[in-house]
Structure formats: structure tokens, C-alpha cells
Amino acid sequence: MPGIDRRTFLVGIGATGLLVAACGTGESPPASTTPTSRIPARPFDRRLPIPQLAPSTVEGGARHFSLRAAPGQTEIVAGTRTPTWGYNGSMLGPTLRARRGETVAVTVDNQLPETTTSHWHGMHLPARFDGGPHQPIEPGAQWRPTWTIDQPAASLWYHPHPHGATLRHVYRGLTGMFLIDDDQEPQGLPNTYGVDDIPVIIADYKFTPDGALDESDPDDIGLLGDTIATNGLAGAYFDASTRQLRMRLLNASVGRVYNLGFSDDRPFAMIASDGGLLEKPVSLTRIQLSPAERAEIVVQLNPGEPILLHAFPIDKWPDETFRERFGYTDSFDVLELRPDPQLRDAAPLPAVLATLPAAAVPADATRREFRLQRGTDANGKNNFKINDQLMDMNRIDFDVPEGSTEIWEVVGRDRVWPHNFHVHNAQFRVLDIAGQAPPPELAGWKDTVFIYPQTTVRVAVRFNGYGDSVNPFMYHCHLLFHEDTGMMGQFRVVAPGQPPPSVPGHSMPHG
């Protein structure tokens, strides 16, 4: 089905799904599933844990954080202790928070039984501190990146990025949020962390009979689970005390796409995407997030009336069998919101959130094409390629001049397989999807974008600063099975006058 139109998908998505009205009695609303869903209903009877704000100290002009990656055990499902990995705890990690203009320094201590990395997803920083596959942290070792934050307020996150093993490390629980603040955020947005401003980290899991994470047989989409966890717990609820609740949504799944809304179909305001605030609030009833995408939304609550955050089916797909195979027929509840009988009032949302530059590029901008497509190896197993090439740690795919703006055309070549596309060190603007302007929710700063089958997405990417003729950045599909099996490449940002390494195809040094 060539040229699938994003707007057509969104209209179809917005018109579907089982809508369950929240009761006004103060009791929990009924769970909502459909016969086509592989996700069983469960009670929402565990309080949502809010990741603590990571403690920090300011020394030598830098804000210092410490992260310790280590194994642990977590009751993702109540009563079942599951071996997991986490930062400063058994699963997930604390929320790092810093302001634009601050220099941050992070000590990452690897107490895992294997080599890992720590990637600062969505962050603009030097390549040697990016935390991609070229910055491995051996078991028992520490890594100490430092950089100055120079980008707008945004909800970013951090996770491992070891070559060929990213799926396993993320799946086991190594995920945390990194919030950036700046002085430009307008008055009137909910901003009390853990009260009217909460992180919502969504991931799906499946388990072996003994309660361990089932990592066997990743399908073409990755590991699709039948248990949905928010902030590490299945069946969680949040006690809300304010009429307006800001939810910083993160799709931390390794392969599942979520089409999120509320069980009574109430509208909500989207205020920010991956890289920061939109120009103005956008009223929606659905927001679709593929792995690694984020959205900040503000929902209005009614006193004493519970409401469910719900994942609705994704209706439009070229093949019904594959729609079900990829989990797009699933319909399930994610999180229950329980407003108090009396709620604190809030000011109206600002009409203007941010001033964004036009998503324009120079007429002579370099254009690059990235063709995403499934392949097979010599044993007949699926792998995934960009421009007919598998990832090679010793191959630089191209160099980008520092300070340039480029147009990247990302093409989903497969007939039914989904992909998405993430660029390290850059926030980009979506120019068009299948030749049409992006909808408002995709018109802000992005670092990850979903790619429908047989569809081209054009993005404008600007590469400011951090020229480095040696250390590369990555671009890849963030469906992590695709990344791990080859759908990744690497580029360098090169400053004027910087000579390339003398030996082409050199082995990359570790940062």
C-alpha cells in the first residue's frame, strides 16, 4: 500500500476503540479490553511509584549525579519477584534534573555481570560522552561523562546502548528520565514533580512460568508482552490532588507502539514532544507513541471520578494478520487516575507555550536517503538494514559539516513492517509525511519518528557544535530488535579544518 498518509492513519485511529465511561461514584472504573486483545484485564490496586529526583551536588562549577547499574528483584506483578536490572535500585532509575546552561557530570558505576553503556537519549552533547556503543563500561568499571546543557526544556531519558544487546538491557529495566528546565517555560504549566507533574514510563513484559522475564524468540517487532507496567509496576493507580495533571509519557517498550487516550474519550492538551514544548497546546483524544517517543500532556480531572489511561487499537495497516502480529489490535488499560473528592484548582494553560523557528532549510541543503528494510541472513533469519547495509562498528557512513542543516529522507521500504528512526545528538523538525505537512503533534522538536510501511518521512536536522573527526553518533531504528540485528549506522560531525582520521574504516576509540 504505497504512500500511506499519516493523517489517514490518525483519523482511523481516533475513531476506534472501546470507550469506557468513568463512573462518578469514587469507585474504580471497569477495565476495558476487547476480544482481539492479548492483554488480560487486571485490577489497579498498587500505588504508582514516582521515581525519585536524583540527588546531586554542585562542585567545581558542575552538577554531579551518580548512577549505579546493578541486578535486583522487582515485583512487576504483585507477589512475583522477577530478576531485573536498575539504576540505584532494582528497576528503572532516578529522574535526573538540571537546567539549561548548567554543566553536568555523571558517574556511571557498572555493577552488572556484563558490559553496558549509558546513552543520554535526546541530549545535545559531545560524541565521546553520548553513551552509544563506542563508550562501553566494563563490569566493575566507572564512566564519567560531563557536558554543558544547551537545549530547551524537555523530557529526555537515559538507557543502555551496547551493540547487539540494547534490547536485553532496556527490557530488563535500565531506563530513567532526564528532565531539562529553562527560564523560558511559561507560567501556568503544572510543575510540582510527583504531584501535578508526573513521569509515566510505559513498558510491556512477558514472563516465564517461574516469574523471570521471558527473553526468548524475539519476533520481527521485538518482545511483545502481555503485561503492561507503568513506572515498573503492573496495575498501578495515581491519587490525583489537582484538577490539571501533567503527564510526561515515555514509551520505554522495546517494540510495542501505544495509541493512548482516556477511557471516556475525553480530550487532553498535548504541550510537548520529544525535544520540548510545542508552540501552543494541541487538543487531542489520541497520541501515538512508538518506542522512545515522548509526549507531555495535560488532562483535566473531575473530583472523585476515576479515569483510565487506555491504549487503543491501531486500525490502519496494510495487512490484518500483521496488524495482530505486531500488537496493533490490542486494547488495554495502562494506568488508573483517582482524583480526590476535592481538587486544587489550576490556572488555564497558556495560549502560547514556545516560539519555534520555522521548519525551513537552505535551498542548497544536503539531502540524504535512509531506506529501512527487512532482510535475511545466511540461516534464513530476519535482520534489518539501512540502505542495504548492516551496522558495522568500524564503518563511518558519512560526515556532516558542523553547523549545517540537512534534509534526511527516511523511507519505510517494507510492505507491512513498521520502523521508527532516531538520530543521536540532534532534535529535528518533521517537514512532511508521505508528501503532506505533519499534524500539529508532530510539528515540534523530535528525535524519534514513526515510519509507516512504504512511506517517506522528511526531516530537517541541524548539527550545531561538537565537531569531532573521530567519535561518531548513531542513527537507527528504535524498535530494538531491528537495531540489534543491524538497522543502525553512524556519522561524524566534522568542524571546518578538522582532518579525518588517517586510516579509513578505523576501529573507533572508546570515550
C-alpha positions in Angstrom: 0.0 0.0 0.0 2.2 2.9 -1.2 2.2 6.4 0.2 0.3 5.7 3.4 -0.9 9.1 4.7 -0.2 9.9 8.4 -3.4 11.9 8.6 -5.4 9.0 7.3 -3.9 6.8 10.0 -4.7 9.3 12.7 -8.3 9.7 11.6 -8.8 5.9 11.7 -7.1 5.6 15.0 -9.1 8.4 16.6 -12.4 6.8 15.5 -11.8 3.4 17.0 -11.5 1.7 20.4 -13.8 0.6 23.2 -14.7 3.7 25.2 -15.5 3.1 28.9 -17.1 5.9 30.8 -15.6 6.6 34.2 -18.1 6.3 37.0 -18.8 9.2 39.3 -19.1 7.2 42.5 -15.4 7.3 43.5 -15.1 3.6 42.7 -12.6 2.3 40.2 -13.9 2.3 36.6 -14.2 -1.1 35.0 -11.2 -2.4 33.0 -11.7 -2.3 29.2 -10.4 -4.9 26.9 -11.6 -6.4 23.6 -11.8 -10.0 22.4 -8.9 -9.3 20.0 -6.5 -8.1 22.8 -3.8 -10.4 24.1 -3.6 -8.2 27.2 -5.7 -9.6 30.1 -7.6 -7.2 32.3 -6.1 -6.7 35.8 -7.1 -4.7 38.9 -5.5 -1.4 39.5 -4.6 -1.8 43.2 -1.0 -0.7 43.5 0.1 2.9 44.1 2.1 4.3 41.2 5.7 4.8 42.3 7.2 8.1 41.3 10.9 7.8 40.5 12.8 9.9 43.0 14.7 13.0 41.8 18.3 12.0 41.7 20.3 13.8 44.4 23.2 15.9 43.2 26.0 18.1 44.4 27.5 21.2 42.8 31.3 21.1 42.8 33.8 22.9 40.6 31.0 24.6 38.6 29.3 21.3 37.7 26.2 19.5 39.0 27.3 15.9 39.8 25.0 12.8 39.7 25.8 9.2 40.5 24.2 6.2 38.8 24.9 2.5 39.8 23.7 -0.1 37.4 23.1 -3.4 39.2 20.9 -6.5 39.3 18.0 -6.7 41.6 14.5 -8.2 42.0 11.2 -6.4 41.4 7.6 -7.3 41.9 6.4 -6.0 38.4 3.4 -8.3 39.1 2.3 -8.3 42.7 3.5 -11.4 44.5 6.1 -12.4 41.9 9.7 -11.5 42.4 11.3 -11.1 39.0 15.1 -10.7 38.4 15.6 -7.2 36.9 18.3 -4.5 36.4 18.1 -1.0 37.5 20.0 2.2 38.3 20.3 3.0 42.0 17.6 0.4 42.7 16.2 -2.9 41.4 14.5 -1.5 38.3 14.4 1.8 36.3 16.4 4.7 37.7 16.0 8.1 39.4 14.9 11.2 37.4 17.9 13.4 36.7 17.0 17.1 36.5 19.2 20.1 35.5 18.8 23.5 34.0 19.8 24.8 30.6 23.3 26.3 30.9 24.4 24.0 33.7 27.4 21.8 33.4 26.5 18.2 34.5 28.8 15.4 35.4 27.6 11.8 35.8 29.4 8.9 37.4 28.0 5.7 36.0 29.1 2.6 38.0 28.6 -0.7 36.3 27.9 -3.5 38.8 26.2 -5.7 36.2 27.7 -9.0 35.1 28.3 -7.7 31.6 29.4 -4.7 29.7 26.8 -1.9 29.3 26.7 1.8 28.3 24.6 4.8 29.3 23.1 6.8 26.4 21.5 10.2 27.1 18.7 9.9 24.6 17.7 13.3 23.0 20.6 15.1 24.5 22.9 17.5 22.5 26.4 16.7 23.7 29.9 15.7 22.5 30.1 12.4 20.7 32.6 11.0 23.2 30.0 11.4 26.0 27.0 10.2 24.0 26.9 6.8 25.7 26.4 4.8 22.5 28.1 1.6 21.6 31.6 3.2 21.5 31.5 4.1 25.1 31.4 0.7 26.8 31.5 0.4 30.6 33.1 -2.9 31.6 31.8 -4.8 34.7 33.2 -3.2 37.8 34.3 0.0 35.9 33.0 3.5 36.0 32.4 6.1 33.3 32.4 9.9 33.9 30.9 12.0 31.1 30.5 15.7 31.5 28.8 18.3 29.3 27.0 21.6 29.4 23.3 21.5 28.7 22.4 23.7 25.7 18.9 23.0 24.6 15.3 23.9 25.6 13.3 22.4 28.5 12.4 18.9 27.6 11.6 15.4 28.8 14.6 13.3 27.8 15.6 9.8 29.1 18.7 7.6 29.5 19.2 3.9 28.7 21.9 1.4 27.7 23.1 1.2 24.1 25.6 -1.8 23.9 26.0 -3.0 20.3 23.8 -6.0 19.7 22.4 -6.2 23.3 20.4 -3.0 23.7 17.1 -4.8 23.7 18.0 -7.1 26.6 19.5 -4.3 28.7 16.5 -2.0 28.2 14.0 -4.8 28.6 15.5 -5.8 32.0 14.7 -2.4 33.4 17.5 0.0 32.7 15.5 3.2 32.0 15.3 6.6 33.6 14.2 10.1 32.7 16.3 13.2 32.4 14.4 16.4 32.7 15.7 19.8 31.4 14.4 23.0 32.8 14.9 26.5 31.4 13.8 30.1 32.1 11.6 30.2 29.0 8.9 27.8 30.2 5.7 29.9 30.6 3.8 30.4 33.8 0.7 28.3 34.3 2.0 24.8 33.5 1.7 22.2 36.2 5.3 21.8 37.5 5.3 20.2 41.0 7.1 17.0 40.5 5.2 14.0 41.8 2.0 16.0 42.5 0.7 17.6 39.3 3.6 16.8 37.1 4.5 13.1 36.9 6.6 10.8 34.8 4.7 7.9 33.2 7.2 5.3 31.9 5.3 2.6 30.0 6.7 -0.8 29.1 5.3 -4.3 28.3 6.7 -7.6 29.6 6.2 -11.3 29.3 7.2 -13.9 31.9 8.4 -17.5 32.1 6.4 -19.8 34.4 8.9 -19.2 37.3 8.3 -15.4 37.0 11.5 -14.4 35.2 11.4 -12.1 32.2 10.9 -14.2 29.0 13.6 -13.0 26.5 13.2 -16.0 24.2 12.3 -15.7 20.5 12.1 -12.0 19.7 9.7 -11.7 16.8 10.2 -9.2 14.0 8.7 -6.5 16.1 10.8 -7.4 19.2 9.5 -8.8 22.5 5.7 -8.2 22.8 4.5 -8.7 26.4 1.1 -9.4 27.8 1.7 -7.4 31.0 1.8 -3.6 30.9 3.8 -1.8 33.6 3.9 1.9 34.5 7.0 3.1 36.3 7.8 -0.6 36.8 4.5 -1.8 38.3 1.6 -3.6 36.7 -1.9 -2.5 37.8 -0.8 0.9 39.1 -3.0 3.9 40.2 -2.2 7.5 40.9 -4.0 9.6 43.5 -4.5 13.0 42.0 -5.0 16.1 44.1 -5.2 18.7 41.3 -7.7 19.5 38.5 -4.9 19.6 36.0 -2.4 16.8 35.7 0.7 17.0 33.6 1.9 13.5 32.4 5.3 13.1 30.9 4.7 9.9 28.8 7.6 7.8 27.7 7.3 4.7 25.6 10.1 2.6 27.1 9.0 -0.6 25.4 11.4 -2.4 23.1 8.9 -2.9 20.3 5.3 -2.1 21.2 3.5 1.0 19.8 0.9 2.7 22.0 -2.1 4.6 20.8 -3.0 6.4 24.1 -6.2 8.2 25.2 -8.6 8.1 28.1 -11.3 5.5 28.7 -14.2 8.1 28.4 -12.6 9.6 25.3 -12.1 13.0 27.0 -9.8 15.4 25.2 -6.4 16.3 26.6 -3.8 19.0 25.7 -0.5 17.9 24.3 2.1 20.5 25.3 5.4 19.0 24.4 7.0 16.3 22.2 10.4 14.6 22.3 12.5 17.8 22.3 10.4 20.3 24.2 7.3 22.5 24.2 5.1 22.9 21.2 4.2 26.4 20.0 0.7 26.1 21.6 -1.4 23.4 23.3 -2.9 20.9 20.9 -6.2 19.3 21.8 -6.3 15.5 21.1 -8.1 12.4 22.1 -5.3 10.1 21.0 -1.5 10.3 20.9 0.5 7.5 19.3 4.0 6.8 20.7 6.4 4.3 19.2 9.4 3.1 21.2 11.5 6.0 22.6 9.0 8.7 21.7 7.8 11.1 24.4 4.8 13.4 24.8 3.8 15.7 27.6 0.1 16.0 28.0 -2.2 17.9 30.5 -5.5 16.3 31.4 -8.4 17.9 33.2 -9.8 15.8 36.1 -13.2 15.8 37.9 -13.4 15.5 41.7 -13.9 11.9 42.8 -14.2 10.5 39.2 -11.6 7.8 38.3 -10.4 7.7 34.8 -8.2 5.2 32.9 -5.3 5.9 30.6 -6.0 3.4 27.8 -4.2 2.0 24.8 -6.5 1.8 21.8 -6.0 -0.4 18.7 -4.2 0.9 15.7 -6.7 0.4 12.9 -5.0 1.2 9.6 -2.4 -1.3 8.5 -1.7 -2.9 5.1 -2.2 -6.5 6.3 -4.7 -7.6 9.1 -2.6 -10.7 10.0 0.4 -8.5 10.6 -1.6 -5.9 12.4 -2.5 -8.5 15.0 1.0 -10.0 15.0 2.5 -6.6 15.8 0.1 -6.0 18.7 -1.9 -3.3 16.9 -5.3 -5.0 17.6 -4.6 -4.9 21.4 -6.8 -2.8 23.6 -5.9 -2.4 27.2 -5.8 -0.1 30.2 -2.4 1.3 31.3 -2.9 3.4 34.4 -5.8 4.5 36.7 -6.1 8.1 37.8 -8.0 8.6 41.1 -8.9 12.2 41.7 -9.6 13.2 45.3 -13.1 14.3 46.2 -11.8 17.9 46.4 -9.2 19.0 43.9 -6.9 22.0 43.9 -7.8 24.5 41.1 -5.2 25.4 38.4 -4.8 28.3 36.1 -5.7 27.9 32.5 -3.0 26.6 30.2 -1.0 29.4 28.4 -2.2 30.0 24.9 1.4 30.2 23.7 4.0 27.8 25.0 7.1 28.5 23.0 8.4 30.2 19.9 9.8 27.7 17.4 11.8 28.6 14.4 10.3 27.8 11.0 11.0 24.2 9.9 12.8 25.6 6.8 16.1 24.5 5.3 18.5 26.2 2.8 17.8 25.6 -0.8 21.2 24.0 -1.2 20.9 21.8 1.9 22.4 18.3 1.6 19.8 15.6 1.1 20.4 12.1 2.3 18.1 9.0 1.9 17.8 6.2 4.5 16.0 3.1 3.2 14.7 0.9 6.1 14.1 -2.7 5.1 14.0 -6.2 6.4 16.4 -8.8 5.1 17.5 -12.3 5.9 20.8 -13.8 6.9 22.5 -16.9 5.6 20.4 -19.0 8.0 17.1 -17.5 6.8 16.6 -15.5 10.0 15.4 -11.9 9.7 17.7 -9.0 10.0 17.1 -5.3 9.4 19.2 -2.9 7.2 19.6 0.7 6.3 20.5 1.3 2.6 21.0 -2.4 2.2 23.8 -2.4 4.8 24.0 -3.9 8.3 25.6 -1.9 11.1 29.4 -2.1 11.2 31.2 -0.6 14.2 34.3 0.1 12.1 32.5 1.9 9.2 31.7 5.6 9.2 28.7 6.0 6.8 29.2 9.7 6.2 30.5 13.0 7.7 28.3 16.0 8.4 29.7 19.6 8.4 29.3 21.2 11.8 26.7 24.0 11.7 24.9 22.6 8.7 21.2 21.8 8.2 20.4 18.7 6.2 17.2 17.1 4.8 17.1 13.4 5.7 14.5 11.3 3.8 13.6 8.2 5.7 11.9 5.6 3.7 10.0 2.6 5.0 10.6 0.1 2.2 8.8 -2.9 3.7 5.2 -3.7 2.8 4.0 -4.5 6.3 6.9 -4.0 8.8 6.9 -0.8 10.9 10.1 1.1 11.8 11.0 4.3 13.6 14.0 6.5 13.2 16.2 8.1 15.9 19.1 10.4 15.4 21.7 11.0 18.2 22.8 14.5 19.2 20.0 16.2 17.3 16.4 17.3 17.6 14.8 17.6 14.2 11.7 19.0 12.6 9.4 16.9 10.5 8.9 18.5 7.1 6.4 16.2 5.6 5.0 12.6 5.8 4.1 11.0 2.5 4.3 14.4 1.0 1.9 16.1 3.4 2.6 18.5 6.3 2.8 16.9 9.7 -0.1 17.1 12.1 0.3 19.5 15.0 1.5 16.9 17.4 4.5 16.1 15.2 5.3 19.8 14.3 7.6 20.4 17.3 11.1 19.2 18.1 11.6 15.5 17.6 14.4 13.0 17.9 12.4 9.8 17.1 9.7 9.5 14.4 7.5 6.5 13.4 7.8 5.3 9.8 4.7 3.6 8.3 5.2 0.9 5.6 6.1 2.2 2.2 6.1 5.8 3.4 8.7 8.5 3.2 9.2 11.0 6.1 11.4 14.0 5.5 13.1 15.7 8.5 15.3 18.8 8.8 18.2 18.1 11.0 20.7 20.8 12.2 24.1 19.9 13.6 25.3 22.6 16.0 28.7 22.3 17.6 30.7 19.4 18.9 32.7 18.8 15.8 34.8 15.6 16.3 36.6 13.9 13.5 37.0 10.6 15.4 34.0 9.8 17.6 30.7 9.1 15.8 27.0 9.5 16.6 24.4 6.8 15.7 21.2 6.8 13.7 18.9 3.8 13.9 15.5 2.2 14.3 14.4 2.3 17.9 12.5 -0.9 17.6 15.4 -2.5 19.4 15.3 -5.9 17.8 15.7 -4.1 14.5 18.6 -2.0 15.9 20.4 -5.1 17.4 20.2 -7.1 14.2 21.7 -4.3 12.0 19.4 -1.4 11.4 21.8 1.3 12.6 24.5 3.5 11.0 26.9 6.1 12.3 28.1 9.6 11.2 30.6 12.2 12.4 30.1 15.9 12.9 33.2 17.5 11.5 34.2 21.1 12.1 35.8 23.1 9.3 39.5 22.3 9.1 39.2 19.1 11.1 41.2 16.4 9.3 39.6 12.9 9.1 41.4 10.0 10.7 44.4 8.9 8.6 43.2 5.3 8.3 39.7 4.9 6.7 37.5 2.4 8.4 39.4 2.6 11.6 38.3 1.0 14.8 36.6 3.6 17.0 38.3 4.6 20.3 36.3 4.3 23.5 35.3 7.5 25.2 
